[in-house]
Amino acid sequence: MPLILGMSMLLACQFLGELLARGLSLPIPGPVIGMVILLAGLMIRGKVPSSLRIAGEGLLRYLTLLFVPAGVGLMVHGQLIADDWFPIVATLVLSTALTLAVTAWVMTRLASRATGKDTSREGGQ
């Protein structure tokens, strides 16, 4: 029963996200909005319900199976990917570099906050 309740919570959040995305014609996918709704609900509640934890752990256990459709799509549309290889590679490299830079910046800020000193000023002075 807890698994059904947890899956129902996940699907309800996704459904709400889809409703908002389509109803307001937002350019953001409904499942992403649903994840934000779920995050807000969990932050308000302050903890993860056991039924949601059980459902999440069950999904994570079989996460690799969710990559099978993406892998098949890569194989089916291989020619399209080969035709546009440069924009794809450029996007992957730039997005990875941007993600690393933002992550490093956030970690530096959080580390300085945790230790109580500002590390961004140490190198310049």
GROMACS elastic network, one bead per residue, 0.5 to 0.9 nm:
[ bonds ]
;  ai    aj funct       b0    kb
    1     4     6  0.52686   500
    1     5     6  0.63448   500
    1     6     6  0.87299   500
    1    51     6  0.82485   500
    2     5     6  0.50296   500
    2     6     6  0.60691   500
    2     7     6  0.85386   500
    2    50     6  0.74891   500
    2    52     6  0.76719   500
    2    54     6  0.72102   500
    2    55     6  0.78089   500
    3     6     6  0.51212   500
    3     7     6  0.60902   500
    3     8     6  0.84039   500
    3    51     6  0.57484   500
    3    52     6  0.73387   500
    3    53     6  0.87832   500
    3    54     6  0.60986   500
    3    55     6  0.51803   500
    3    56     6  0.89756   500
    3    58     6  0.85019   500
    4     7     6  0.51810   500
    4     8     6  0.59686   500
    4     9     6  0.86295   500
    4    51     6  0.79107   500
    4    55     6  0.77957   500
    5     8     6  0.50037   500
    5     9     6  0.62886   500
    5    10     6  0.87985   500
    5    51     6  0.60735   500
    5    52     6  0.73188   500
    5    55     6  0.83115   500
    6     9     6  0.51177   500
    6    10     6  0.63827   500
    6    11     6  0.86878   500
    6    49     6  0.81959   500
    6    50     6  0.80769   500
    6    53     6  0.73472   500
    6    54     6  0.70672   500
    6    55     6  0.52140   500
    6    56     6  0.77674   500
    7    10     6  0.50475   500
    7    11     6  0.60867   500
    7    12     6  0.84093   500
    7    51     6  0.82109   500
    7    52     6  0.70320   500
    7    55     6  0.58412   500
    7    56     6  0.81923   500
    8    11     6  0.51068   500
    8    12     6  0.58970   500
    8    13     6  0.85476   500
    8    52     6  0.89185   500
    9    12     6  0.50640   500
    9    13     6  0.62305   500
    9    14     6  0.86397   500
    9    38     6  0.84328   500
    9    51     6  0.89554   500
    9    52     6  0.71990   500
   10    13     6  0.52945   500
   10    14     6  0.63057   500
   10    15     6  0.86286   500
   10    34     6  0.82221   500
   10    35     6  0.84950   500
   10    38     6  0.76437   500
   10    52     6  0.77424   500
   10    55     6  0.85689   500
   10    56     6  0.88567   500
   11    15     6  0.59704   500
   11    16     6  0.85330   500
   11    34     6  0.86407   500
   12    16     6  0.61240   500
   12    17     6  0.85086   500
   12    34     6  0.81676   500
   13    16     6  0.51085   500
   13    17     6  0.61492   500
   13    18     6  0.86257   500
   13    31     6  0.78671   500
   13    33     6  0.82351   500
   13    35     6  0.68964   500
   13    36     6  0.86692   500
   13    37     6  0.63127   500
   13    38     6  0.60364   500
   14    18     6  0.61567   500
   14    19     6  0.85924   500
   14    30     6  0.64522   500
   14    32     6  0.79220   500
   14    33     6  0.74544   500
   14    35     6  0.71045   500
   14    37     6  0.85308   500
   14    38     6  0.86309   500
   15    18     6  0.50466   500
   15    19     6  0.61410   500
   15    20     6  0.86264   500
   15    30     6  0.75435   500
   15    31     6  0.77986   500
   15    34     6  0.71086   500
   16    19     6  0.50270   500
   16    20     6  0.61877   500
   16    21     6  0.85305   500
   16    30     6  0.77168   500
   16    31     6  0.86755   500
   16    33     6  0.79916   500
   16    34     6  0.61916   500
   16    37     6  0.80908   500
   17    20     6  0.51593   500
   17    21     6  0.60233   500
   17    22     6  0.85192   500
   17    29     6  0.78233   500
   17    31     6  0.57510   500
   17    32     6  0.70997   500
   17    35     6  0.78340   500
   17    36     6  0.84528   500
   17    37     6  0.74287   500
   18    21     6  0.50439   500
   18    22     6  0.59958   500
   18    23     6  0.80979   500
   18    29     6  0.72758   500
   18    31     6  0.65531   500
   18    32     6  0.89020   500
   18    33     6  0.75212   500
   18    34     6  0.73242   500
   19    22     6  0.53633   500
   19    23     6  0.55729   500
   19    24     6  0.81084   500
   19    30     6  0.72793   500
   20    23     6  0.50663   500
   20    24     6  0.56745   500
   20    25     6  0.77464   500
   20    26     6  0.75351   500
   20    30     6  0.71155   500
   20    33     6  0.77765   500
   20    34     6  0.89427   500
   21    24     6  0.55705   500
   21    25     6  0.54949   500
   21    27     6  0.71905   500
   21    28     6  0.65380   500
   21    29     6  0.65252   500
   21    30     6  0.52681   500
   21    31     6  0.89928   500
   21    33     6  0.74517   500
   22    26     6  0.66303   500
   22    27     6  0.89553   500
   22    29     6  0.89415   500
   22    30     6  0.77298   500
   23    26     6  0.79090   500
   25    28     6  0.86699   500
   26    29     6  0.77508   500
   26    30     6  0.86607   500
   28    31     6  0.86047   500
   28    32     6  0.69137   500
   28    33     6  0.70965   500
   29    32     6  0.54853   500
   29    33     6  0.66766   500
   29    34     6  0.87982   500
   30    33     6  0.51188   500
   30    34     6  0.60588   500
   30    35     6  0.86664   500
   31    35     6  0.61446   500
   31    36     6  0.86599   500
   32    35     6  0.50804   500
   32    36     6  0.64488   500
   32    37     6  0.87212   500
   33    36     6  0.50622   500
   33    37     6  0.62481   500
   33    38     6  0.86263   500
   34    38     6  0.61210   500
   34    39     6  0.85321   500
   35    39     6  0.60211   500
   35    40     6  0.85037   500
   36    40     6  0.60799   500
   36    41     6  0.85120   500
   37    40     6  0.51245   500
   37    41     6  0.61589   500
   37    42     6  0.86299   500
   38    41     6  0.50577   500
   38    42     6  0.61436   500
   38    43     6  0.85625   500
   39    42     6  0.50907   500
   39    43     6  0.60652   500
   39    44     6  0.85621   500
   40    43     6  0.50723   500
   40    44     6  0.61488   500
   40    45     6  0.85354   500
   41    44     6  0.51615   500
   41    45     6  0.61057   500
   41    46     6  0.84409   500
   42    46     6  0.58116   500
   42    47     6  0.60573   500
   42    48     6  0.62070   500
   42    49     6  0.85059   500
   43    46     6  0.50139   500
   43    47     6  0.72040   500
   43    48     6  0.89075   500
   44    47     6  0.83950   500
   45    48     6  0.77084   500
   45    49     6  0.88611   500
   48    51     6  0.83726   500
   48    52     6  0.66358   500
   48    53     6  0.64173   500
   49    52     6  0.53355   500
   49    53     6  0.62745   500
   49    54     6  0.87448   500
   50    54     6  0.60968   500
   50    55     6  0.85889   500
   51    54     6  0.51801   500
   51    55     6  0.62789   500
   51    56     6  0.86071   500
   52    55     6  0.50882   500
   52    56     6  0.60052   500
   52    57     6  0.85091   500
   53    56     6  0.50588   500
   53    57     6  0.60432   500
   53    58     6  0.84882   500
   54    57     6  0.52186   500
   54    58     6  0.61758   500
   54    59     6  0.87189   500
   55    58     6  0.51070   500
   55    59     6  0.62913   500
   55    60     6  0.86888   500
   56    59     6  0.51305   500
   56    60     6  0.61379   500
   56    61     6  0.85766   500
   57    60     6  0.50375   500
   57    61     6  0.60903   500
   57    62     6  0.89090   500
   58    61     6  0.51826   500
   58    62     6  0.68763   500
   58    63     6  0.87790   500
   59    62     6  0.54956   500
   59    63     6  0.60234   500
   60    64     6  0.82223   500
   61    64     6  0.79780   500
   62    65     6  0.56748   500
   62    66     6  0.73903   500
   63    66     6  0.53818   500
   63    67     6  0.73091   500
   64    67     6  0.54489   500
   64    68     6  0.72881   500
   65    68     6  0.54940   500
   65    69     6  0.82020   500
   66    69     6  0.66206   500
   66    70     6  0.77251   500
   67    70     6  0.52363   500
   67    71     6  0.61901   500
   67    72     6  0.86823   500
   68    71     6  0.50630   500
   68    72     6  0.61601   500
   68    73     6  0.85580   500
   69    72     6  0.50470   500
   69    73     6  0.60828   500
   69    74     6  0.86670   500
   70    74     6  0.63109   500
   70    75     6  0.87868   500
   71    74     6  0.51049   500
   71    75     6  0.64343   500
   71    76     6  0.87131   500
   72    75     6  0.50984   500
   72    76     6  0.61022   500
   72    77     6  0.85412   500
   73    76     6  0.50333   500
   73    77     6  0.59325   500
   73    78     6  0.80628   500
   74    77     6  0.53688   500
   74    78     6  0.55986   500
   74    81     6  0.78141   500
   75    78     6  0.51452   500
   75    79     6  0.86634   500
   76    79     6  0.80309   500
   77    80     6  0.54066   500
   77    81     6  0.64876   500
   77    82     6  0.87553   500
   78    81     6  0.51119   500
   78    82     6  0.61059   500
   78    83     6  0.86492   500
   79    83     6  0.61271   500
   79    84     6  0.87378   500
   80    83     6  0.51014   500
   80    84     6  0.64314   500
   80    85     6  0.84423   500
   81    84     6  0.52857   500
   81    85     6  0.56569   500
   81    88     6  0.77342   500
   82    85     6  0.51002   500
   82    86     6  0.86802   500
   83    86     6  0.83864   500
   84    87     6  0.59283   500
   84    88     6  0.63946   500
   84    89     6  0.87924   500
   85    88     6  0.51454   500
   85    89     6  0.60036   500
   85    90     6  0.84708   500
   86    89     6  0.51805   500
   86    90     6  0.59700   500
   86    91     6  0.84035   500
   87    90     6  0.50567   500
   87    91     6  0.59231   500
   87    92     6  0.84697   500
   88    91     6  0.51680   500
   88    92     6  0.61562   500
   88    93     6  0.86619   500
   89    92     6  0.50631   500
   89    93     6  0.61068   500
   89    94     6  0.85013   500
   90    93     6  0.52151   500
   90    94     6  0.59955   500
   90    95     6  0.83360   500
   91    94     6  0.52393   500
   91    95     6  0.58228   500
   91    96     6  0.82667   500
   92    95     6  0.53091   500
   92    96     6  0.59766   500
   92    97     6  0.85187   500
   93    96     6  0.52132   500
   93    97     6  0.61260   500
   93    98     6  0.85718   500
   94    97     6  0.50881   500
   94    98     6  0.60219   500
   94    99     6  0.84473   500
   95    98     6  0.50382   500
   95    99     6  0.59732   500
   95   100     6  0.85239   500
   96    99     6  0.50622   500
   96   100     6  0.61436   500
   96   101     6  0.85966   500
   97   100     6  0.51373   500
   97   101     6  0.61601   500
   97   102     6  0.86459   500
   98   101     6  0.50997   500
   98   102     6  0.61247   500
   98   103     6  0.84345   500
   99   102     6  0.52305   500
   99   103     6  0.59735   500
   99   104     6  0.84863   500
  100   103     6  0.50848   500
  100   104     6  0.60354   500
  100   105     6  0.85251   500
  101   104     6  0.51545   500
  101   105     6  0.61334   500
  101   106     6  0.86188   500
  102   105     6  0.50344   500
  102   106     6  0.60854   500
  102   107     6  0.84896   500
  103   106     6  0.51528   500
  103   107     6  0.60350   500
  103   108     6  0.84905   500
  104   107     6  0.51036   500
  104   108     6  0.60502   500
  104   109     6  0.85758   500
  105   108     6  0.51416   500
  105   109     6  0.62262   500
  105   110     6  0.86227   500
  106   109     6  0.50858   500
  106   110     6  0.60634   500
  106   111     6  0.84430   500
  107   110     6  0.50337   500
  107   111     6  0.58750   500
  107   112     6  0.84151   500
  108   111     6  0.51065   500
  108   112     6  0.60900   500
  108   113     6  0.85045   500
  108   118     6  0.87911   500
  108   119     6  0.72461   500
  108   120     6  0.79165   500
  109   112     6  0.52180   500
  109   113     6  0.61514   500
  109   114     6  0.86205   500
  109   118     6  0.76837   500
  109   119     6  0.79032   500
  109   120     6  0.82523   500
  110   114     6  0.60761   500
  110   115     6  0.86550   500
  111   114     6  0.50227   500
  111   115     6  0.62021   500
  111   116     6  0.83052   500
  111   117     6  0.85843   500
  111   118     6  0.87001   500
  111   119     6  0.83505   500
  112   115     6  0.52259   500
  112   116     6  0.57265   500
  112   117     6  0.50945   500
  112   118     6  0.50678   500
  112   119     6  0.58198   500
  112   120     6  0.84055   500
  113   117     6  0.64587   500
  113   118     6  0.72094   500
  114   117     6  0.79834   500
  115   118     6  0.84388   500
  118   121     6  0.61738   500
  118   122     6  0.73676   500
  119   122     6  0.52746   500
  119   123     6  0.76230   500
  120   123     6  0.67330   500
  120   124     6  0.78530   500
  121   124     6  0.56015   500
  121   125     6  0.65036   500
  122   125     6  0.57384   500
